[in-house]
Amino acid sequence: MAAPVGWKTDSLPDGAETVQVEETAYYYHEAAFYQDAPGGGYVVVTPPVGAEVSSIPEDAKAPNEEEPDLYQFDNTFFTKGTNDAGKTIYRVEP
């Protein structure tokens, strides 16, 4: 289970990756998206649609056999694809 939306921490988890969605920077780790919190630290936010990350939790499941590249973890859906550099990515879907 990912950290709940609204949860605040003083530091990001080891291995968190920076993700840019439009003009906004997020940090991602194990299906949780973080942003800088007012006054310092980081707060977990709702997964931004369109965010592309390099991995998803091992517990993510394909909810529908007819769409093998669609995965769900908690209430977040990801599609598996390839970026311009040829690397596997997972995109947050609505």
N, CA, C and O atoms as CSV, one atom per row, in Angstrom:
chain,resi,resn,atom,element,x,y,z
A,1,MET,N,N,0.848,-1.182,0.000
A,1,MET,CA,C,0.000,0.000,0.000
A,1,MET,C,C,0.889,1.240,0.000
A,1,MET,O,O,1.853,1.321,0.761
A,2,ALA,N,N,0.560,2.197,-0.852
A,2,ALA,CA,C,1.318,3.441,-0.945
A,2,ALA,C,C,0.997,4.334,0.258
A,2,ALA,O,O,-0.031,4.171,0.916
A,3,ALA,N,N,1.891,5.269,0.523
A,3,ALA,CA,C,1.642,6.237,1.592
A,3,ALA,C,C,0.358,7.007,1.260
A,3,ALA,O,O,0.123,7.316,0.092
A,4,PRO,N,N,-0.474,7.322,2.254
A,4,PRO,CA,C,-1.750,7.984,1.989
A,4,PRO,C,C,-1.580,9.454,1.584
A,4,PRO,O,O,-0.665,10.135,2.048
A,5,VAL,N,N,-2.471,9.926,0.717
A,5,VAL,CA,C,-2.472,11.328,0.305
A,5,VAL,C,C,-2.595,12.202,1.546
A,5,VAL,O,O,-3.421,11.947,2.423
A,6,GLY,N,N,-1.763,13.231,1.605
A,6,GLY,CA,C,-1.761,14.143,2.747
A,6,GLY,C,C,-0.700,13.836,3.779
A,6,GLY,O,O,-0.406,14.673,4.632
A,7,TRP,N,N,-0.115,12.640,3.716
A,7,TRP,CA,C,0.928,12.258,4.663
A,7,TRP,C,C,2.166,13.109,4.418
A,7,TRP,O,O,2.570,13.294,3.270
A,8,LYS,N,N,2.771,13.627,5.475
A,8,LYS,CA,C,3.930,14.508,5.363
A,8,LYS,C,C,5.154,13.833,5.958
A,8,LYS,O,O,5.065,13.118,6.956
A,9,THR,N,N,6.308,14.075,5.322
A,9,THR,CA,C,7.574,13.518,5.791
A,9,THR,C,C,8.668,14.569,5.631
A,9,THR,O,O,8.567,15.460,4.788
A,10,ASP,N,N,9.705,14.458,6.443
A,10,ASP,CA,C,10.806,15.410,6.376
A,10,ASP,C,C,11.745,15.146,5.206
A,10,ASP,O,O,12.406,16.063,4.718
A,11,SER,N,N,11.805,13.888,4.752
A,11,SER,CA,C,12.724,13.561,3.659
A,11,SER,C,C,12.082,12.541,2.723
A,11,SER,O,O,11.178,11.799,3.105
A,12,LEU,N,N,12.572,12.527,1.502
A,12,LEU,CA,C,12.071,11.575,0.520
A,12,LEU,C,C,12.664,10.200,0.766
A,12,LEU,O,O,13.770,10.094,1.295
A,13,PRO,N,N,11.955,9.149,0.396
A,13,PRO,CA,C,12.511,7.795,0.529
A,13,PRO,C,C,13.731,7.633,-0.385
A,13,PRO,O,O,13.803,8.255,-1.445
A,14,ASP,N,N,14.679,6.804,0.025
A,14,ASP,CA,C,15.829,6.501,-0.825
A,14,ASP,C,C,15.329,5.931,-2.143
A,14,ASP,O,O,14.447,5.072,-2.159
A,15,GLY,N,N,15.888,6.403,-3.237
A,15,GLY,CA,C,15.517,5.904,-4.550
A,15,GLY,C,C,14.363,6.644,-5.200
A,15,GLY,O,O,13.943,6.268,-6.295
A,16,ALA,N,N,13.834,7.685,-4.566
A,16,ALA,CA,C,12.741,8.448,-5.178
A,16,ALA,C,C,13.237,9.093,-6.464
A,16,ALA,O,O,14.351,9.615,-6.516
A,17,GLU,N,N,12.404,9.055,-7.501
A,17,GLU,CA,C,12.782,9.661,-8.780
A,17,GLU,C,C,11.991,10.944,-8.997
A,17,GLU,O,O,10.851,11.068,-8.550
A,18,THR,N,N,12.605,11.891,-9.686
A,18,THR,CA,C,11.942,13.143,-10.018
A,18,THR,C,C,11.129,12.944,-11.287
A,18,THR,O,O,11.617,12.382,-12.267
A,19,VAL,N,N,9.891,13.407,-11.260
A,19,VAL,CA,C,8.970,13.273,-12.392
A,19,VAL,C,C,8.405,14.652,-12.697
A,19,VAL,O,O,7.907,15.335,-11.801
A,20,GLN,N,N,8.479,15.060,-13.945
A,20,GLN,CA,C,7.944,16.345,-14.377
A,20,GLN,C,C,6.636,16.100,-15.127
A,20,GLN,O,O,6.608,15.318,-16.078
A,21,VAL,N,N,5.565,16.752,-14.716
A,21,VAL,CA,C,4.280,16.685,-15.406
A,21,VAL,C,C,3.877,18.115,-15.712
A,21,VAL,O,O,3.568,18.900,-14.815
A,22,GLU,N,N,3.886,18.437,-17.006
A,22,GLU,CA,C,3.674,19.803,-17.462
A,22,GLU,C,C,4.696,20.696,-16.753
A,22,GLU,O,O,5.897,20.484,-16.921
A,23,GLU,N,N,4.272,21.662,-15.985
A,23,GLU,CA,C,5.203,22.593,-15.321
A,23,GLU,C,C,5.477,22.231,-13.861
A,23,GLU,O,O,6.127,22.995,-13.148
A,24,THR,N,N,4.988,21.078,-13.413
A,24,THR,CA,C,5.061,20.729,-11.995
A,24,THR,C,C,6.010,19.566,-11.746
A,24,THR,O,O,5.964,18.553,-12.443
A,25,ALA,N,N,6.870,19.721,-10.746
A,25,ALA,CA,C,7.799,18.651,-10.348
A,25,ALA,C,C,7.182,17.818,-9.234
A,25,ALA,O,O,6.603,18.347,-8.285
A,26,TYR,N,N,7.318,16.510,-9.372
A,26,TYR,CA,C,6.886,15.554,-8.364
A,26,TYR,C,C,8.061,14.630,-8.074
A,26,TYR,O,O,9.038,14.585,-8.821
A,27,TYR,N,N,7.943,13.904,-6.986
A,27,TYR,CA,C,8.911,12.863,-6.642
A,27,TYR,C,C,8.101,11.576,-6.485
A,27,TYR,O,O,7.011,11.590,-5.913
A,28,TYR,N,N,8.629,10.480,-6.988
A,28,TYR,CA,C,7.887,9.234,-7.006
A,28,TYR,C,C,8.692,8.127,-6.354
A,28,TYR,O,O,9.897,7.996,-6.570
A,29,HIS,N,N,7.986,7.320,-5.538
A,29,HIS,CA,C,8.595,6.124,-4.957
A,29,HIS,C,C,7.489,5.159,-4.559
A,29,HIS,O,O,6.596,5.513,-3.790
A,30,GLU,N,N,7.550,3.922,-5.090
A,30,GLU,CA,C,6.600,2.853,-4.722
A,30,GLU,C,C,5.140,3.306,-4.770
A,30,GLU,O,O,4.403,3.137,-3.798
A,31,ALA,N,N,4.729,3.876,-5.891
A,31,ALA,CA,C,3.348,4.285,-6.164
A,31,ALA,C,C,2.900,5.513,-5.373
A,31,ALA,O,O,1.719,5.858,-5.412
A,32,ALA,N,N,3.791,6.172,-4.668
A,32,ALA,CA,C,3.445,7.408,-3.974
A,32,ALA,C,C,4.125,8.584,-4.677
A,32,ALA,O,O,5.306,8.526,-5.020
A,33,PHE,N,N,3.353,9.650,-4.883
A,33,PHE,CA,C,3.868,10.877,-5.480
A,33,PHE,C,C,3.953,11.933,-4.392
A,33,PHE,O,O,3.018,12.112,-3.613
A,34,TYR,N,N,5.073,12.625,-4.344
A,34,TYR,CA,C,5.330,13.642,-3.336
A,34,TYR,C,C,5.554,14.984,-4.009
A,34,TYR,O,O,5.987,15.051,-5.159
A,35,GLN,N,N,5.252,16.054,-3.279
A,35,GLN,CA,C,5.608,17.406,-3.680
A,35,GLN,C,C,6.208,18.103,-2.473
A,35,GLN,O,O,6.027,17.675,-1.333
A,36,ASP,N,N,6.936,19.197,-2.748
A,36,ASP,CA,C,7.468,19.998,-1.663
A,36,ASP,C,C,6.299,20.510,-0.818
A,36,ASP,O,O,5.289,20.968,-1.352
A,37,ALA,N,N,6.448,20.426,0.494
A,37,ALA,CA,C,5.394,20.873,1.410
A,37,ALA,C,C,5.685,22.295,1.873
A,37,ALA,O,O,6.846,22.661,2.058
A,38,PRO,N,N,4.646,23.096,2.061
A,38,PRO,CA,C,4.864,24.430,2.620
A,38,PRO,C,C,5.566,24.320,3.974
A,38,PRO,O,O,5.164,23.514,4.813
A,39,GLY,N,N,6.573,25.094,4.188
A,39,GLY,CA,C,7.300,25.069,5.452
A,39,GLY,C,C,8.383,24.004,5.514
A,39,GLY,O,O,9.043,23.853,6.542
A,40,GLY,N,N,8.575,23.260,4.423
A,40,GLY,CA,C,9.631,22.247,4.383
A,40,GLY,C,C,9.091,20.832,4.375
A,40,GLY,O,O,7.944,20.580,4.743
A,41,GLY,N,N,9.918,19.942,3.960
A,41,GLY,CA,C,9.529,18.539,3.878
A,41,GLY,C,C,8.758,18.258,2.604
A,41,GLY,O,O,8.806,19.026,1.643
A,42,TYR,N,N,8.043,17.139,2.617
A,42,TYR,CA,C,7.319,16.671,1.434
A,42,TYR,C,C,5.969,16.126,1.856
A,42,TYR,O,O,5.814,15.615,2.966
A,43,VAL,N,N,4.995,16.237,0.972
A,43,VAL,CA,C,3.659,15.737,1.239
A,43,VAL,C,C,3.233,14.831,0.084
A,43,VAL,O,O,3.520,15.113,-1.079
A,44,VAL,N,N,2.538,13.732,0.426
A,44,VAL,CA,C,2.026,12.810,-0.581
A,44,VAL,C,C,0.798,13.441,-1.229
A,44,VAL,O,O,-0.099,13.930,-0.543
A,45,VAL,N,N,0.772,13.422,-2.573
A,45,VAL,CA,C,-0.328,14.015,-3.327
A,45,VAL,C,C,-0.997,12.964,-4.212
A,45,VAL,O,O,-0.470,11.867,-4.397
A,46,THR,N,N,-2.139,13.307,-4.744
A,46,THR,CA,C,-2.851,12.436,-5.680
A,46,THR,C,C,-1.971,12.190,-6.898
A,46,THR,O,O,-1.377,13.134,-7.418
A,47,PRO,N,N,-1.869,10.956,-7.366
A,47,PRO,CA,C,-1.038,10.669,-8.539
A,47,PRO,C,C,-1.445,11.533,-9.733
A,47,PRO,O,O,-2.615,11.539,-10.114
A,48,PRO,N,N,-0.499,12.259,-10.329
A,48,PRO,CA,C,-0.842,13.133,-11.452
A,48,PRO,C,C,-1.017,12.336,-12.748
A,48,PRO,O,O,-0.115,11.608,-13.161
A,49,VAL,N,N,-2.166,12.478,-13.377
A,49,VAL,CA,C,-2.431,11.805,-14.645
A,49,VAL,C,C,-1.384,12.243,-15.666
A,49,VAL,O,O,-1.105,13.433,-15.816
A,50,GLY,N,N,-0.817,11.274,-16.358
A,50,GLY,CA,C,0.197,11.556,-17.372
A,50,GLY,C,C,1.616,11.398,-16.882
A,50,GLY,O,O,2.549,11.393,-17.685
A,51,ALA,N,N,1.802,11.269,-15.578
A,51,ALA,CA,C,3.159,11.077,-15.044
A,51,ALA,C,C,3.725,9.772,-15.576
A,51,ALA,O,O,3.022,8.764,-15.648
A,52,GLU,N,N,5.007,9.794,-15.949
A,52,GLU,CA,C,5.686,8.600,-16.435
A,52,GLU,C,C,6.780,8.224,-15.457
A,52,GLU,O,O,7.652,9.034,-15.143
A,53,VAL,N,N,6.729,6.981,-14.975
A,53,VAL,CA,C,7.691,6.504,-13.993
A,53,VAL,C,C,8.374,5.248,-14.515
A,53,VAL,O,O,7.877,4.593,-15.431
A,54,SER,N,N,9.513,4.923,-13.925
A,54,SER,CA,C,10.311,3.802,-14.429
A,54,SER,C,C,9.898,2.449,-13.865
A,54,SER,O,O,10.281,1.412,-14.407
A,55,SER,N,N,9.122,2.445,-12.783
A,55,SER,CA,C,8.717,1.169,-12.197
A,55,SER,C,C,7.423,1.346,-11.416
A,55,SER,O,O,7.036,2.455,-11.047
A,56,ILE,N,N,6.769,0.216,-11.177
A,56,ILE,CA,C,5.585,0.195,-10.325
A,56,ILE,C,C,5.788,-0.921,-9.299
A,56,ILE,O,O,6.631,-1.795,-9.503
A,57,PRO,N,N,5.034,-0.906,-8.205
A,57,PRO,CA,C,5.218,-1.951,-7.197
A,57,PRO,C,C,4.968,-3.346,-7.769
A,57,PRO,O,O,4.147,-3.525,-8.668
A,58,GLU,N,N,5.684,-4.320,-7.236
A,58,GLU,CA,C,5.515,-5.705,-7.679
A,58,GLU,C,C,4.099,-6.211,-7.447
A,58,GLU,O,O,3.645,-7.131,-8.128
A,59,ASP,N,N,3.399,-5.610,-6.483
A,59,ASP,CA,C,2.028,-6.027,-6.170
A,59,ASP,C,C,0.994,-5.486,-7.154
A,59,ASP,O,O,-0.181,-5.840,-7.059
A,60,ALA,N,N,1.403,-4.636,-8.097
A,60,ALA,CA,C,0.456,-4.107,-9.087
A,60,ALA,C,C,-0.069,-5.262,-9.926
A,60,ALA,O,O,0.689,-6.139,-10.337
A,61,LYS,N,N,-1.350,-5.253,-10.171
A,61,LYS,CA,C,-2.002,-6.340,-10.898
A,61,LYS,C,C,-2.665,-5.823,-12.169
A,61,LYS,O,O,-3.096,-4.672,-12.237
A,62,ALA,N,N,-2.739,-6.685,-13.166
A,62,ALA,CA,C,-3.505,-6.389,-14.372
A,62,ALA,C,C,-4.961,-6.759,-14.065
A,62,ALA,O,O,-5.267,-7.944,-13.931
A,63,PRO,N,N,-5.872,-5.772,-13.948
A,63,PRO,CA,C,-7.241,-6.072,-13.553
A,63,PRO,C,C,-8.083,-6.712,-14.652
A,63,PRO,O,O,-9.173,-7.217,-14.384
A,64,ASN,N,N,-7.584,-6.693,-15.884
A,64,ASN,CA,C,-8.375,-7.185,-16.998
A,64,ASN,C,C,-7.459,-7.921,-17.964
A,64,ASN,O,O,-6.515,-7.332,-18.489
A,65,GLU,N,N,-7.723,-9.190,-18.204
A,65,GLU,CA,C,-6.876,-9.992,-19.094
A,65,GLU,C,C,-6.863,-9.463,-20.524
A,65,GLU,O,O,-5.923,-9.730,-21.272
A,66,GLU,N,N,-7.889,-8.721,-20.909
A,66,GLU,CA,C,-7.975,-8.177,-22.263
A,66,GLU,C,C,-7.072,-6.970,-22.456
A,66,GLU,O,O,-6.828,-6.570,-23.594
A,67,GLU,N,N,-6.569,-6.378,-21.380
A,67,GLU,CA,C,-5.663,-5.234,-21.459
A,67,GLU,C,C,-4.405,-5.554,-20.642
A,67,GLU,O,O,-4.257,-5.077,-19.517
A,68,PRO,N,N,-3.498,-6.363,-21.212
A,68,PRO,CA,C,-2.342,-6.832,-20.445
A,68,PRO,C,C,-1.337,-5.743,-20.067
A,68,PRO,O,O,-0.500,-5.965,-19.192
A,69,ASP,N,N,-1.399,-4.569,-20.707
A,69,ASP,CA,C,-0.470,-3.496,-20.374
A,69,ASP,C,C,-1.073,-2.481,-19.406
A,69,ASP,O,O,-0.505,-1.406,-19.212
A,70,LEU,N,N,-2.212,-2.804,-18.795
A,70,LEU,CA,C,-2.847,-1.949,-17.802
A,70,LEU,C,C,-2.663,-2.591,-16.433
A,70,LEU,O,O,-2.970,-3.768,-16.243
A,71,TYR,N,N,-2.162,-1.814,-15.489
A,71,TYR,CA,C,-1.908,-2.306,-14.136
A,71,TYR,C,C,-2.610,-1.412,-13.127
A,71,TYR,O,O,-2.809,-0.221,-13.365
A,72,GLN,N,N,-2.984,-2.007,-11.991
A,72,GLN,CA,C,-3.606,-1.257,-10.915
A,72,GLN,C,C,-2.858,-1.527,-9.622
A,72,GLN,O,O,-2.522,-2.667,-9.304
A,73,PHE,N,N,-2.602,-0.446,-8.877
A,73,PHE,CA,C,-2.052,-0.557,-7.534
A,73,PHE,C,C,-2.842,0.406,-6.675
A,73,PHE,O,O,-2.882,1.602,-6.965
A,74,ASP,N,N,-3.471,-0.088,-5.625
A,74,ASP,CA,C,-4.416,0.697,-4.826
A,74,ASP,C,C,-5.441,1.282,-5.802
A,74,ASP,O,O,-6.082,0.535,-6.542
A,75,ASN,N,N,-5.600,2.591,-5.812
A,75,ASN,CA,C,-6.572,3.224,-6.710
A,75,ASN,C,C,-5.908,3.901,-7.902
A,75,ASN,O,O,-6.517,4.759,-8.542
A,76,THR,N,N,-4.687,3.533,-8.205
A,76,THR,CA,C,-3.954,4.144,-9.317
A,76,THR,C,C,-3.806,3.140,-10.446
A,76,THR,O,O,-3.454,1.982,-10.225
A,77,PHE,N,N,-4.081,3.604,-11.665
A,77,PHE,CA,C,-3.922,2.780,-12.858
A,77,PHE,C,C,-2.712,3.258,-13.645
A,77,PHE,O,O,-2.481,4.461,-13.773
A,78,PHE,N,N,-1.944,2.315,-14.170
A,78,PHE,CA,C,-0.762,2.599,-14.977
A,78,PHE,C,C,-0.861,1.812,-16.288
A,78,PHE,O,O,-1.364,0.689,-16.305
A,79,THR,N,N,-0.380,2.405,-17.382
A,79,THR,CA,C,-0.210,1.644,-18.615
A,79,THR,C,C,1.281,1.510,-18.872
A,79,THR,O,O,2.058,2.434,-18.631
A,80,LYS,N,N,1.660,0.347,-19.364
A,80,LYS,CA,C,3.058,0.066,-19.671
A,80,LYS,C,C,3.331,0.495,-21.103
A,80,LYS,O,O,2.535,0.233,-22.004
A,81,GLY,N,N,4.464,1.156,-21.302
A,81,GLY,CA,C,4.843,1.600,-22.634
A,81,GLY,C,C,6.341,1.754,-22.756
A,81,GLY,O,O,7.098,1.275,-21.912
A,82,THR,N,N,6.762,2.421,-23.804
A,82,THR,CA,C,8.174,2.667,-24.068
A,82,THR,C,C,8.355,4.155,-24.345
A,82,THR,O,O,7.568,4.749,-25.082
A,83,ASN,N,N,9.387,4.761,-23.761
A,83,ASN,CA,C,9.636,6.178,-24.010
A,83,ASN,C,C,10.484,6.356,-25.273
A,83,ASN,O,O,10.823,5.379,-25.941
A,84,ASP,N,N,10.819,7.597,-25.594
A,84,ASP,CA,C,11.586,7.899,-26.812
A,84,ASP,C,C,12.975,7.268,-26.799
A,84,ASP,O,O,13.555,7.023,-27.857
A,85,ALA,N,N,13.509,7.004,-25.614
A,85,ALA,CA,C,14.839,6.393,-25.503
A,85,ALA,C,C,14.763,4.864,-25.553
A,85,ALA,O,O,15.790,4.191,-25.465
A,86,GLY,N,N,13.561,4.318,-25.694
A,86,GLY,CA,C,13.399,2.872,-25.773
A,86,GLY,C,C,13.305,2.170,-24.433
A,86,GLY,O,O,13.340,0.941,-24.376
A,87,LYS,N,N,13.184,2.938,-23.342
A,87,LYS,CA,C,13.082,2.333,-22.012
A,87,LYS,C,C,11.623,2.121,-21.627
A,87,LYS,O,O,10.750,2.889,-22.031
A,88,THR,N,N,11.365,1.080,-20.850
A,88,THR,CA,C,10.026,0.799,-20.362
A,88,THR,C,C,9.607,1.865,-19.357
A,88,THR,O,O,10.362,2.207,-18.447
A,89,ILE,N,N,8.409,2.378,-19.529
A,89,ILE,CA,C,7.842,3.350,-18.589
A,89,ILE,C,C,6.424,2.918,-18.249
A,89,ILE,O,O,5.815,2.105,-18.945
A,90,TYR,N,N,5.916,3.483,-17.161
A,90,TYR,CA,C,4.541,3.270,-16.741
A,90,TYR,C,C,3.910,4.647,-16.591
A,90,TYR,O,O,4.431,5.500,-15.872
A,91,ARG,N,N,2.783,4.862,-17.275
A,91,ARG,CA,C,2.106,6.166,-17.277
A,91,ARG,C,C,0.854,6.098,-16.410
A,91,ARG,O,O,0.067,5.157,-16.517
A,92,VAL,N,N,0.674,7.099,-15.551
A,92,VAL,CA,C,-0.525,7.194,-14.717
A,92,VAL,C,C,-1.708,7.548,-15.610
A,92,VAL,O,O,-1.653,8.500,-16.388
A,93,GLU,N,N,-2.781,6.766,-15.485
A,93,GLU,CA,C,-3.987,6.968,-16.287
A,93,GLU,C,C,-5.126,7.482,-15.406
A,93,GLU,O,O,-5.111,7.302,-14.188
A,94,PRO,N,N,-6.133,8.136,-16.048
A,94,PRO,CA,C,-7.272,8.623,-15.257
A,94,PRO,C,C,-8.105,7.490,-14.680
A,94,PRO,O,O,-9.096,7.739,-13.993
